[in-house]
C-alpha cells in the first residue's frame, strides 16, 4: 500500500509540473504529458480504492 501511495504522489507531482507549464507558458508537449499523467493517476487511484476496500 505504501508503494502505491508513493507512485500516486510521484505521478501527481509530474502532472502538477506539466499542467503548470501548459497553463503558464502554453507548452503543448507538457499538455500531452499532463493528460497522460491524468490517465495513469486515474488507474492508480482506482487501484488504491480497491486495495483500501480489501484492507
N, C-alpha and C positions, 0 to 999 in steps of 0.2 A: 504494500500500500504506500509506503514511504517513497519508493522508487517512482511509482505512478504520480504522486504529488510533485516530485521533483521534475518529472517530464512535463507536467502541466505548467508549472512555474516557468520552466525554460522556454517552452513554446509560447507562453503568454508574453514573456519579455521580448521575444523575437517579433511577435505580432505587434506589440506596442511600438517598437522601434520602427518597423516598416510602415505602420499606419501613420505615424508621426511624419516620416519622410514624405509620404504621399500627400498628406494634408498641408504640410508647411512648404514643401519645395516642388510639389507636383511630380515627384519621381514615379513614373509609371511602372518601372520594374519593381519598385518597393510595393506598389499596389498589388501586383501579381503575387509577390511573396506573402503579403498580408492576407490575401484571400486564401492562399494555400494553407497558411498557418491556421486560419479560422476553421478550415475543414478538418485539419488534424486535431485542433483543440476540441471540436465537436465530438470526434471519435473518442478522444481521451476522457472527456467529461462523461460520456455515456459509459465508458468502462469504469470510471470512478463510481458513478451512480450504482452500477450493477455490483461492483465489489463491496461498496459500503452497505448495500442491502443484504449481502450474504453474511457480513460480519455482524 
